[in-house]
Amino acid sequence: MPSGAAIRKLLPNLLVCHTCCMQSGSGIPDLENAIAELKAVYTNKNPRSAARHQQARSVMPGGNTRTTLFFDPFPLVFSSATGATLTSIDGDDYTDFLSDFTAGLYGHSHPEILKTIHATVDAGLTLGGSNDHEAELAHELCRRFPSIDLVRFTNSGTEANLMALGAARAGTGRRSIIVFRGAYHGGVLAFSNGDSPTNAPYDFHIAEYNDTAGARDLIRALGDSLAAVLVEPMLGSGGCIPADREFLQILRAETERVGALLIFDEVMTSRLSFGGMQQRNNIEPDLTTLGKYLGGGMTFGAFGGREEIMQRFDPSRAGAWAHPGTFNNNVLTMAAGLAGLQRVLTEDALHELNERGDRLRQSLTSVFERSGAPLRVTGLGSMLTIHPLTGVVRSRADLERSRERVRELLFFHLLADGFWLARRTMVALSLSITDDDCDGLVASARRFVDRYGDILV
């Protein structure tokens, strides 16, 4: 097999041949051929990633331990990162437009956070007791999010949602939980296509997202058996589909009416304003779950809410609800999360990031509309997803019109141009992304519709 360096020298010629083939009049290949050609370029460009994947298959199912990172023919493997640049083990740089599925909001190796991590490591890691950072980080979260009077930490957003559901069931004495198709609340709380065989065994009732009347009717039908409604104020992994404000208002009103709790999963959406989507919509849930970037790039989760609910976790109270967890207050996460919130993620910085994301979404939409390409961009602020379809997108059901092979073609095209985003064409900006980076992504999207327009319809 040729070396990575030799293949990189040949790559421009491969791309030229590919472009000529695409522009050869009656010789224009169909969609499947176009995908195959881009995959061949990808395979030839990344022999070390391919070899590493084969080695990993001997010890991990599918050579993978995080489903979202897998794609055919093999995942790209990274060796280092700085700012908004990822470097693969094959020696190529990619502009990171995914920021680890929203967890990497600060970019890679932000100097303020890195300085804090080094100092924390030097002072000792597994302290096995309370530390000097956790109460300060808790204070920052309570200050930012309107619904959180008290908060407790976990190791992930999955854990945070499990604990919030546990609190709702214990507090109400009820068992039924309403969730929404297309939602993702963690590895054992996934509803992209209905219930999942590996989900936690709760009594789930799955409703349609943004179906206001349907949600109202289901809440009323379940009545005094309903413990909680768990909802993302914008579907994240489910396609960056924002909730209608009226839909969220109905959830708030109807859960109060039947005595159930409303839980906002803001693990992803907390980045969309200083106080999350609950602040944007001026709706306060009973409980809020958090995760991702709020740990400064370390493993992190949190759940919090009304004082009368959260006080039940106070160990000094008789009959307190237990919430153990060896790494709940791990010192590295507590210190890095606090540094990020106090010294980096100001309200102005977050506002600027979300404005940049809005401009990017509008620019991509303009490219697709002017070309007539059947592509739609959904999202808010610094989160967006490109969908291979036309028409309104308000729920997971609308995404059933998607042409997933077009999505695959777009993914490999952007990858060939040096842009890293999710295989499902989701984008999440970091603070390191610049306007020039966004212009580069828009230019690549324009090349995509110019090159492949005839086979997208």
C-alpha positions in Angstrom: 0.0 0.0 0.0 1.4 3.5 -0.9 2.5 5.6 2.1 0.2 8.4 3.4 2.6 11.0 2.1 2.6 9.5 -1.4 -1.2 9.3 -1.4 -1.5 13.0 -0.4 0.7 13.9 -3.4 -1.6 12.0 -5.7 -4.8 13.4 -4.1 -5.1 16.6 -6.1 -4.9 14.5 -9.3 -7.5 12.1 -8.0 -9.8 15.1 -7.3 -9.2 16.6 -10.7 -10.1 13.3 -12.4 -13.2 13.1 -10.2 -14.3 16.6 -11.1 -13.7 16.0 -14.8 -15.8 12.9 -14.6 -18.6 14.7 -12.9 -18.6 17.4 -15.6 -18.6 15.2 -18.7 -22.1 15.7 -19.9 -23.9 12.4 -20.6 -21.1 10.7 -18.6 -22.3 12.2 -15.3 -22.5 9.2 -12.9 -25.4 8.5 -10.6 -25.6 9.2 -6.9 -24.1 5.8 -5.9 -21.1 6.2 -8.2 -20.5 9.7 -6.8 -20.5 8.3 -3.3 -18.2 5.4 -4.2 -15.7 7.8 -5.8 -15.6 10.1 -2.8 -15.2 7.0 -0.5 -12.4 5.8 -2.6 -10.6 9.1 -2.3 -11.2 9.0 1.5 -9.9 5.4 1.7 -6.7 6.1 -0.3 -6.1 9.2 1.8 -6.3 7.6 5.2 -4.5 4.2 5.3 -3.4 4.7 8.9 -6.9 5.3 10.1 -8.0 2.2 8.2 -5.3 0.1 9.8 -6.1 1.4 13.3 -9.7 0.6 12.8 -8.9 -3.0 11.8 -6.7 -3.4 15.0 -9.5 -2.0 17.1 -12.0 -4.5 15.7 -10.1 -7.3 17.5 -10.9 -5.9 20.9 -14.1 -3.7 20.5 -17.3 -4.6 18.6 -17.0 -3.0 15.2 -13.8 -1.4 16.4 -15.9 1.2 18.2 -16.9 2.3 21.7 -19.0 5.4 20.7 -21.7 4.6 18.1 -22.0 8.2 16.8 -18.3 8.2 15.7 -18.6 5.2 13.4 -19.1 5.5 9.7 -18.4 3.3 6.7 -15.8 2.4 5.4 -14.0 3.2 8.7 -13.9 6.2 11.1 -11.2 8.9 10.8 -8.7 8.7 13.7 -7.3 11.9 15.2 -4.0 12.3 17.0 -4.1 15.9 18.2 -6.0 19.2 18.1 -5.6 22.9 18.8 -8.1 25.7 18.5 -10.5 24.8 15.7 -8.0 22.4 14.0 -8.0 18.6 14.2 -5.1 16.6 13.0 -5.6 13.0 11.8 -3.0 10.1 12.3 -2.7 10.3 8.6 -1.2 13.8 8.9 -4.1 15.9 7.6 -5.7 18.9 9.2 -9.5 19.4 9.4 -11.5 22.5 10.6 -13.6 21.2 13.4 -17.2 22.2 12.9 -18.6 19.6 15.3 -16.8 20.5 18.6 -17.4 17.0 19.9 -21.2 17.1 19.5 -21.4 20.4 21.4 -19.1 19.3 24.3 -16.1 21.1 22.8 -17.6 24.6 22.9 -14.3 26.2 24.1 -12.3 24.8 21.2 -9.3 22.5 21.7 -6.8 23.3 24.4 -8.1 26.7 25.4 -5.2 28.4 27.3 -7.2 29.4 30.3 -8.7 26.0 30.8 -5.4 24.2 30.0 -3.6 26.3 32.6 -6.2 25.3 35.2 -6.0 21.6 34.2 -2.2 21.6 34.6 -2.4 23.3 38.0 -5.1 20.9 39.2 -3.1 17.8 38.0 -0.1 19.0 39.9 -2.2 19.4 43.1 -3.7 15.9 42.9 -6.6 14.2 41.2 -8.6 11.6 43.1 -9.0 13.4 46.4 -11.8 11.2 47.7 -13.5 14.1 49.5 -15.1 17.4 48.9 -12.9 19.9 47.1 -12.6 23.6 46.8 -14.2 24.0 43.3 -17.5 22.2 43.4 -19.6 24.7 45.4 -18.3 27.6 43.2 -19.2 25.7 40.0 -22.6 25.0 41.5 -23.1 28.7 42.2 -22.2 29.5 38.6 -24.9 27.1 37.3 -27.6 28.4 39.7 -26.7 31.9 38.7 -27.1 31.2 34.9 -30.1 29.0 34.7 -33.4 30.5 36.0 -35.0 27.2 37.1 -32.1 25.8 39.2 -32.3 26.6 42.9 -30.0 23.7 43.8 -27.9 21.4 41.7 -26.0 18.1 42.0 -23.3 16.8 39.7 -23.0 13.6 37.7 -20.6 12.1 35.2 -22.6 12.6 32.0 -25.8 13.9 30.6 -27.1 10.4 30.6 -26.7 10.1 34.3 -28.2 13.5 34.8 -31.4 12.5 33.0 -31.6 9.2 34.9 -31.3 11.0 38.2 -33.9 13.6 37.2 -36.3 10.9 36.2 -35.6 9.1 39.4 -36.4 12.2 41.4 -39.6 12.8 39.4 -40.8 9.2 40.1 -39.8 9.3 43.7 -41.3 12.7 44.3 -44.7 12.1 42.7 -45.0 8.4 43.5 -46.0 7.8 39.8 -44.4 5.8 37.1 -45.3 7.0 33.6 -42.9 9.2 31.6 -43.7 11.1 28.4 -40.8 11.5 25.9 -40.8 12.5 22.2 -39.8 10.7 19.0 -36.4 11.9 17.8 -35.2 12.7 21.3 -31.8 11.6 22.7 -31.4 11.9 26.4 -28.4 9.6 26.7 -27.1 6.1 25.9 -30.1 4.3 27.6 -32.6 7.0 26.9 -32.7 7.2 23.1 -35.8 7.6 21.0 -34.6 8.4 17.5 -37.0 5.9 16.0 -39.2 5.1 18.9 -38.0 3.1 21.9 -34.6 1.4 21.8 -34.0 -2.2 23.0 -31.2 -1.1 25.3 -33.2 1.7 26.9 -33.7 1.9 30.7 -37.0 0.0 31.5 -39.2 2.9 32.4 -42.9 3.2 31.5 -42.3 5.4 28.5 -45.0 7.0 26.4 -43.7 8.4 23.1 -45.4 11.5 21.6 -44.6 13.5 18.5 -42.4 16.5 18.9 -44.1 19.9 18.3 -47.5 18.2 18.2 -49.1 20.6 20.8 -52.6 19.0 20.7 -51.3 15.5 20.8 -49.0 16.2 23.8 -51.9 17.9 25.7 -54.2 15.0 25.1 -51.6 12.4 26.2 -50.8 14.3 29.4 -54.5 14.6 30.3 -55.1 10.9 29.4 -52.2 9.7 31.7 -53.4 12.1 34.4 -52.4 11.0 37.9 -50.2 8.2 36.6 -47.8 10.7 34.9 -44.6 11.4 36.8 -42.8 13.6 34.3 -42.5 15.0 30.8 -38.9 14.9 29.6 -38.2 17.2 26.6 -35.3 18.8 24.7 -36.3 22.5 24.0 -34.6 21.8 20.6 -34.0 18.3 19.4 -30.2 18.0 19.2 -29.1 14.6 17.9 -32.6 14.3 16.4 -31.8 17.0 13.8 -31.5 20.4 15.5 -35.3 21.0 15.4 -36.4 23.8 17.7 -39.5 23.4 19.8 -42.4 25.8 19.1 -42.8 28.1 22.1 -46.5 27.2 22.2 -45.6 23.5 22.4 -43.4 24.1 25.4 -46.0 26.4 27.1 -48.6 23.6 26.8 -46.2 21.1 28.4 -45.6 23.6 31.2 -49.3 24.3 31.8 -50.5 20.7 31.4 -47.9 19.1 33.7 -48.8 21.6 36.4 -52.5 20.8 35.8 -52.0 17.0 36.5 -49.3 17.4 39.2 -46.4 16.0 37.0 -42.9 17.4 36.7 -41.6 19.1 33.5 -37.9 18.3 32.9 -35.9 20.3 30.3 -33.0 18.3 28.9 -30.6 21.2 28.2 -27.5 19.0 27.9 -27.0 20.4 24.4 -29.2 23.5 24.3 -27.8 25.3 27.3 -25.3 26.9 24.9 -28.0 28.7 23.0 -28.2 31.6 25.5 -26.7 32.6 28.8 -29.5 30.8 30.6 -30.3 28.2 28.0 -33.5 27.7 26.0 -35.6 28.1 29.1 -34.4 31.7 29.3 -35.0 32.2 25.5 -38.5 31.0 25.9 -39.2 32.4 29.3 -40.4 29.0 30.6 -39.2 27.5 33.8 -39.2 23.7 34.1 -39.3 21.9 37.4 -36.0 20.2 36.8 -33.1 20.9 34.3 -30.4 18.5 33.1 -27.0 19.7 31.9 -23.8 18.2 30.5 -21.3 18.6 27.6 -19.2 21.8 27.6 -20.1 22.9 31.1 -17.3 20.7 32.5 -14.7 22.6 30.5 -14.1 19.6 28.2 -14.0 17.0 30.9 -16.7 14.4 31.6 -19.6 16.2 33.1 -23.3 16.1 33.9 -25.6 17.9 36.4 -29.3 18.0 37.4 -31.0 20.7 39.3 -34.3 22.5 39.9 -36.8 23.7 42.4 -35.6 23.7 46.0 -38.4 21.6 47.4 -37.5 18.8 45.0 -33.7 19.0 45.2 -33.7 19.3 49.0 -34.7 15.6 49.1 -31.1 14.8 48.2 -29.8 16.5 51.3 -28.0 13.7 53.3 -28.6 15.5 56.6 -32.4 15.1 56.2 -34.3 12.0 57.4 -35.2 9.7 54.6 -33.0 11.6 52.1 -32.8 10.2 48.5 -29.4 8.7 47.9 -27.1 10.0 45.1 -23.6 8.5 45.3 -21.0 8.5 42.5 -17.3 8.2 42.8 -16.5 10.8 40.2 -19.5 13.2 40.6 -17.3 15.9 42.0 -14.0 14.8 40.4 -11.6 17.7 40.9 -10.5 18.0 37.2 -14.0 18.5 36.0 -14.9 20.9 38.8 -11.8 23.0 38.2 -12.0 23.1 34.4 -15.8 23.8 34.4 -15.4 26.7 36.8 -12.5 28.2 34.8 -14.5 28.0 31.6 -17.6 29.7 33.1 -15.8 32.3 35.1 -13.0 33.3 32.8 -14.0 32.4 29.2 -17.7 32.0 28.6 -19.1 35.5 29.3 -22.5 36.4 28.2 -21.0 38.5 25.3 -18.8 35.6 24.1 -21.8 33.3 24.0 -24.0 35.8 22.3 -21.3 36.4 19.6 -20.9 32.6 19.1 -24.7 32.1 18.6 -24.8 35.1 16.2 -22.0 33.6 14.2 -24.0 30.3 14.0 -27.2 32.2 12.9 -25.2 33.8 10.1 -23.8 30.5 9.0 -27.2 28.9 8.9 -28.6 31.8 6.8 -25.6 31.7 4.4 -26.0 27.9 3.8 -29.7 28.3 3.4 -29.1 31.0 0.8 -26.7 28.8 -1.2 -29.2 25.9 -1.3 -32.2 28.1 -2.1 -30.5 29.9 -5.0 -29.2 26.7 -6.5 -32.6 24.9 -6.1 -30.8 22.1 -4.3 -33.1 19.9 -2.1 -31.3 20.7 1.1 -32.6 22.4 4.2 -30.8 23.8 7.3 -32.4 23.7 10.7 -31.2 24.8 14.1 -30.6 27.8 16.3 -27.5 29.8 17.2 -24.4 27.7 17.3 -26.1 24.4 16.4 -27.4 23.4 13.0 -28.1 20.3 10.8 -28.2 20.1 7.0 -31.0 17.9 5.8 -31.3 16.4 2.3 -35.0 17.3 1.8 -37.3 20.2 1.1 -40.2 21.6 3.0 -40.9 22.4 6.6 -39.0 20.4 9.3 -40.8 20.5 12.7 -40.6 16.9 13.9 -38.7 13.6 13.5 -41.6 12.5 11.2 -40.6 15.2 8.7 -37.1 13.7 8.5 -38.5 10.5 7.0 -38.4 12.4 3.7 -34.7 12.7 3.9 -32.5 11.1 1.2 -29.8 9.6 3.4 -27.5 8.8 0.5 -27.4 12.5 -0.4 -26.4 13.2 3.2 -23.6 10.7 2.9 -22.4 12.3 -0.3 -22.4 15.7 1.4 -20.5 14.4 4.4 -17.7 12.9 2.3 -17.5 16.0 0.1 -17.0 18.2 3.1 -14.5 15.8 4.5 -12.5 15.9 1.3 -12.5 19.7 1.5 -11.1 19.5 5.1 -14.2 20.1 7.2 -15.1 17.8 10.1 -18.8 17.5 11.1 -21.1 14.7 12.2 -21.9 11.9 9.8 -25.5 13.0 10.2 -24.3 16.5 8.9 -24.8 18.2 12.3 -22.6 21.3 13.0 -21.8 22.7 16.4 -19.5 25.8 16.5 -16.8 26.3 19.1 -15.4 29.6 20.3 -12.3 28.9 18.1 -14.3 29.0 14.8 -13.9 32.2 12.9 -16.0 34.0 10.3 -13.3 33.0 7.7 -13.8 29.3 8.8 -17.6 29.7 8.2 -17.0 31.3 4.8 -14.9 28.3 3.9 -17.7 25.9 4.8 -20.2 27.9 2.8 -17.8 27.9 -0.2 -17.5 24.2 0.1 -21.3 23.8 0.2 -21.5 26.0 -3.0 -19.0 23.7 -4.7 -21.1 20.7 -3.7 -24.3 22.0 -5.3 -22.4 23.2 -8.4 -20.7 19.8 -8.8 -23.6 17.4 -7.9 -26.7 19.5 -8.5 -27.9 17.3 -11.3 -28.0 14.1 -9.2 -29.4 15.6 -6.0 -33.0 15.9 -7.3 
